[in-house]
Amino acid sequence: MEILLVEDNLLNQKVVTFNLRKYNYNVTAVMYGSEAIELFNTKKFDLILMDIMLPEMDGFQITQIIRQIEKESESTNRIPIIALTANALDNDRDKCYSAGMDEYLSKPFTSDELIAVIDKFFPRQ
C-alpha cells in the first residue's frame, strides 16, 4: 500500500513512517501542501494521512484541492484522507469531514490506533 503522509514535524514523520513500515506500508512523507498536491498529481497513493496545522496551507485547504482534482478528473476512486490533528474538539472533527476528509485521529495516538483507522479502509488479511 502506498501512503502519502503530509506532516510538517520531522519527528512525527519519522515515528509514523517507522510504525507503518512495520506493516509493510510504503510511506512518502512531505512537509508542505504544494508538495502533497504535486505528488498526488504524479503518483498513485492508496491513502493520505493529513496533518491539519501546516505551513503554507492547512490540511483543510489541501484536502479541498485534492477533492476538486478528483472531481475534475472524474475519478471513480476517491482516495481516503485521514486527518491527524492535535485538536480534539468535536467541531474539529466536523470541520475535517466538511473539508472532505474521511476519518479523524487525534494526536497523540498509538501505533495500534493508527493501524485500526487504516484497517477501516483497507482491512489486512
N, C-alpha and C positions, 0 to 999 in steps of 0.2 A: 504494500500500500504506500502511495506517495502522499506525504503530508506537508503542507505549507504552514510553517509557524511564523506568525507575524508578532514579534515581541522585541521591544527595544532594550530590555535589560539583559545583558550578556550572561549573567549568572543564571537567570531564569531560562534563557535559551539553552544553556548547557545542561541544566537539570532536566528540563522537559525532553530535550533531544536524547540524553542518556537513557532516560526511562522508556522512551518509545522505541529506541533501538534494541532494547532487551526483548521486545516483542517482534523484532524484525521489521519494523516500520522504517521506511526511508523518510528522512526529515530534511527539508530545506528551510533554513531559518533566515529571516530578513528583519531589519530594524525599522524600515520606513514603508509608508503606504505606496509610494511610487514604485518601489522595488516589488512589492506584493502584486500590484496591478500589472506590471511588466511581466513578471513570472507567470501570473495567471493567464496572460495572453499568449505566452510562448511555450508553456509546459503543461502537461496534464497532471492535475492533482486530484486525489480522491476525497480529500478533506482539508479544511483550513481551520487552524487554531488561531484565533484573533484576539490579541490584547486590545483593550479599549483605549487606554491612555497612551498615545503615541505622539512623537514629534511629527511635525509637518501636517499630518491629517489624522484624525482619530479613527478608531476601529469602526464606528458607525458609518463614517463617510466612505471608508474603503469598501465596506460591505455593500453599501448602496451602489457604488460604482460597479462592483462585481456583478450584482444582481441586474444592473442596467445592461452590462455587456452580455450577460446570459440572455436577457430578453431580446436585445437587438440581434443577436446571432441565432435566435430562435432555437436555442439549445434545449434538448429534451432532458439533459442530465443536469439537474440543479445540484451543485456541489454543497455538501453540508458545511456550515460555518458554525464553529463553537466559540462563543465568547469566553475569554479568560480575563477576569477582572477582579481587582481588589475591592470594588464596590459591591456591597452585599444587600443593598436596599431593594425592596420589592419593585419600585418603579424603575430601577436599573435593569432588572430582568425584562420588564415590559418594553423598555427602550431598545434592548437588544433584539427582541422579537420584532418590534416595529421596524427596525432598521433592516430586517431580512435575515437575521441570524436564526439558527435552528435549535441551538441549545446554549446553555449558560453554565459556567463553572467558576465559582468564587475562589479567589486566592486567599490564603494558601490552600492548596489541595494536595492530596496524596497521589502517588502513582496509581494506586488501585482506583481512586475516584476518577482520574483521567481516563484510564482504560475502560472503566464502566460506561462513561459517556460515549467514548468512541464505539464501544460494543453495541450501543443503541442503533448506530447507523451501519456498522459492519461487524456483525457477530462473528467471533472467532469459532472455528470448527473444533 
